[in-house]
């Protein structure tokens, strides 16, 4: 099988199973999986279409295609996903980073820049709640370092928080991939049910917590995508049990007041709640006493993040 034939095989096979995979781009999925198998980029595929795959490569590629046909996302098959220009390790223990969530990272960077413009030598304290793979908090810090928004002397103290020990293990691996040793001591981890085991206060709290109604979570996961329901279902109590609500806001109703209490004066809270619940999330922020609340749209023009500031 040549590279050209492999691309045709993968595209045709995945296209025939779109109802299961829920993929709108079978050709892209096939190419990404082929790049993974060959450890080559898209340019190599385009300019080496007559190159033969080895028997081992062909077998691995066909296995990847068949696995994708079960509904398992490409990122779980390859084990990585790009977010905000950085590659992150992902497993079924964490949500796959979504492009829409990059808006949360952008807004957090903007909040950092505003604070550092006012106090250039300040070392900010940040918290990434429900961190999962760590993609938001780690991307924010890596980008701030790459763009010289922060230096070694002003490198923030970031706390990554999740209730899942498996998620924190992935986040720790991503920290070690993205940051040299000299910065890692400023990036800490806390296994906690929201802020229960998180001491101190922060200048900025960012979060992409579960906010989807339980019924919709069950529907989303019917296709075998294997993403953790724990990271999606917003209809849970603080003890982790199903709440009596069905709007996906049970966890958010607990999170927002807790977050306010863990913010420093003039601290910023930035929360992704998507088209499902962002307007109610902003209302919860106002109800908790945060001011200057507003909603930010994502690149598709959909409501995405709610933001507020503590007086």
LUMKE-411710 format. One record per residue (C-alpha): y negated, x, z negated; residue in one letter. Coordinates in steps of 0.1 Angstrom, whole numbers, plus 5000, padded with zeros to 4 digits. Each point is the difference from the previous one (the first is absolute). Example, Ala and Ser with C-alpha at 12.3 -4.5 7.8 and 13.67 -1.06 7.14 Angstrom:
% LUMKE-411710
504551234922A496650145007S
% end
This chain:
% LUMKE-411710
500050005000X496650145010X496849944981X498949755027X503349814997X499850014962X496549855000X501249735024X503149934979X498049984967X497349785014X502449755017X502249984969X497149944976X498349765023X503149795001X499949974962X496349944993X500849684981X501950214974X497950315000X496749825002X498750295021X497149945024X500550345014X503750085008X499050295024X497950164973X502849964974X502550165024X497750295007X499350064963X503750014992X500750235029X497250234989X501650004965X503550085014X498750285023X497350124975X497550005030X496849825007X499149735025X498750265025X503450175001X501749675008X497649945029X500350345016X503750064994X501549675011X503050175017X501050204970X503549914987X500649904964X502950184983X502949794989X498850014965X496549905009X501249715021X502349884972X497250024975X497549835023X502449715007X500649964963X496349994994X499549735026X502949794986X498650044965X496649895012X501749695015X501049904965X496349954992X499650324980X496550145008X499650325020X498250174971X503149954977X502250155027X497950315006X498950034963X496350055008X497049795009X496450115009X497249864980X496350105002X501050305021X502650144976X503849975001X501749844970X503549994988X501349644998X503249854989X501049644993X498850064964X496449975012X498049795025X499450155034X496350095002X498249765023X496950085022X498149714984X500250174966X498050305014X496949784994X500750034962X500050385003X496849995020X498249794975X501250224971X498750315018X496749825005X499849924963X500850364992X497350135023X497449774985X500850124965X500050375010X496749965018X498549894967X501950264979X501250295024X501750204972X501949714986X503850014999X501049645005X502949824983X502049785024X503049774996X502349875027X501849704985X503249885015X500050325020X503449985017X500350305023X496650124987X498549965035X496749864990X499150224971X501450325015X498349935034X496749954983X500250334981X501350205030X497349865023X497350074974X501350364998X500250045038X496549865006X498650214971X498949694981X501650174970X500750374992X502450174977X497449974973X499449635005X503549905009X500649664984X502649914975X502349755016X502649784982X502749845021X501549704983X503149795008X502549794981X502850165022X501350344991X501550035035X496649945015X498450264978X502750255011X499049955036X496350024991X500650334983X501750145031X497149895021X497650174976X501950325003X500049985038X496249945003X498650224973X500450374991X500950094964X496550064989X499149635004X503249834988X499150024963X497249765006X502349745015X502049824973X502649734999X500649714976X502849755000X498449694987X499949625002X496449995013X497950184973X502449954971X500850384998X496850135017X497450144975X496450075007X497449875025X499250075036X497050035023X502049845028X503149785000X501749935033X503049775004X502249845025X502049784976X502549725008X498049705012X502349805023X501449664989X503750024991X501049755027X498450215027X501550324986X503549855004X499249905035X498650355009X503150174987X502549795019X500050245030X501650284980X496950224998X501150114965X496550044986X500049954962X499249654989X498650144968X497150155020X499349675018X500549714977X496849904982X501649714982X501350204970X499150014963X499250324980X503750004989X501050015037X501449655000X499149735026X496849824990X499549635003X497450055026X500650015038X496750155012X500950374998X497250064974X501950014967X500050384999X496450025012X498949774972X501350264975X499050315020X496349925005X499049964963X502050314991X498450205027X496549914989X500950124964X501150345015X496950055021X497150224989X496549875001X499049955037X503750055009X501349865032X503149785005X501449985035X503049775007X501949915031X501049634999X500249935037X499449675018X502349844974X497850034969X496950225005X497549724994X501749894968X500250374989X496350035004X499649694979X502250154973X497850315001X496949784994X501749814973X500950324982X496350105000X499950255029X496950005021X499050095036X503349855011X500749985037X502849985026X500750265027X501849915033X502650225016X500050135035X501349675014X497249824984X502149834973X499049994964X501750294982X498450154969X498049874970X497750244983X498049984968X498050214975X500050004962X496549984984X
% end
